[in-house]
Amino acid sequence: MTRRRPHARLTRLGLAPRLLLNNLLVILAGAGTVVVTVLLVAPMVFQLHLRRAGDPLDAGLLQHIGQALDQAILVSVGAGVVIAVLTASSISWLVARRLAAAVGDAAETSRHLADGHLDARVLDPGMGPELATLAASLNELAGRLQTTETTRRELTAELAHQLRTPIASIEATLEAVREHVLPPDDLTLETLTTQSARLRRLVADLEVVSRAEERQLLLSVEPSAVPALLESALAAHRERFRAAGIHLEATIQPAIPSVLVDPDRINEALGCLLDNALHHTPPGGTVTVTAQPSDTRKSAAAVIAVSDTGDGFPPTEADSIFRRFTKGPGSSGSGLGLTIARAIVEAHQGTLVGHSDGPGQGARFTITLPPANSTRPSTPR
């Protein structure tokens, strides 16, 4: 069964005329109902009162009284209906115009956003919670679009800068081989393999960061014991620390609450922190991993800290070190490890902060995760 298409004239009507037309129909229907009811009921009630009076009236006088009553009813009800219709129509028109203006403002803002003017915002029209929610939702959408666009531009510029070095190295090596400056031996192939691996790692890291920051990181959460998570992460890195001559220690306090996390993702975040400590701690240094509850309450959070005796950083850079592509002096990494770690932790509704007393004073990175009986980590929609 197909729906009939509305008349062409009706489709050209704006929201305010439509609302006014609907209100007029309601007003006229109500007025008509009142008139019909009065004309039917009033004479019967009048005749009933006359019969109850007991004294019979002359037929001519009775007819004259009846006509006078009918005229009085028609004039008074007609005048009242006309005044009511005019008053209600005026109020309806004012309300319809305000409502149409609010919807039109939201539509205009949406059009500006679609045209790329991401700073466009809509004001609360002050016409109830529904339109206030619409305005707030539209402004939130505009804010997210603006943030995403800013992030995209920054990422494009940063990515171009980061890709320039390995691509230039690959091109220079290939050009040297083509001109027989370098022989196509194992050393040359190793150079090409290293640079291509760097590109592949950079792309993979960027994908994780982008998904996490856009709340699209896939999480398979389950209740997990913190000691088991730490043991898995430490086991994967012990040999690298031993080969680098760095002591890796762990201190895990009892009664740590279980956490509702994706074990693989949390291990990835812990791996980023351990890699960072490994790269910034000299041989003979120490990296310590600790885990403890935040307090003695049953709803306490789990606190995991990775401390090192390495390079450290100025205290004023405690937040900037988590920005994409931020690297310490002489670092050979991509500058995305700490960014990935924070993005993963925040996707689990946790926090990751860094602290250092200054260059050469070591650094401490602290993860706080809510217990398993708290709010479930957000998943992509």
Secondary structure by P-SEA (a helix, b strand, c coil): cbbbbcccccccccaaaaaaaaaaaaaaaaaaaaaaaaaacaaaaaaaaaaaccccccaaaaaaaaaaaaaaaaaaaaaaaaaaaaaaaaaaaaaaaaaaaaaaaaaaaaaaaaacccccccccccccaaaaaaaaaaaaaaaaaaaaaaaaaaaaaaaaaaaaaaaaaaaaaaaaaaaccccccaaaaaaaaaaaaaaaaaaaaaaaaaaaaacccccccccccaaaaaaaaaaacaaaaaaacbbbbbbbbcbbbbbbcaaaaaaaaaaaaaaaaaaaccccbbbbbbbbcccccccbbbbbbbbcccccccccccccccccccccccccccccaaaaaaaaaaaacbbbbbbbccccccbbbbbbbbccccccccccc
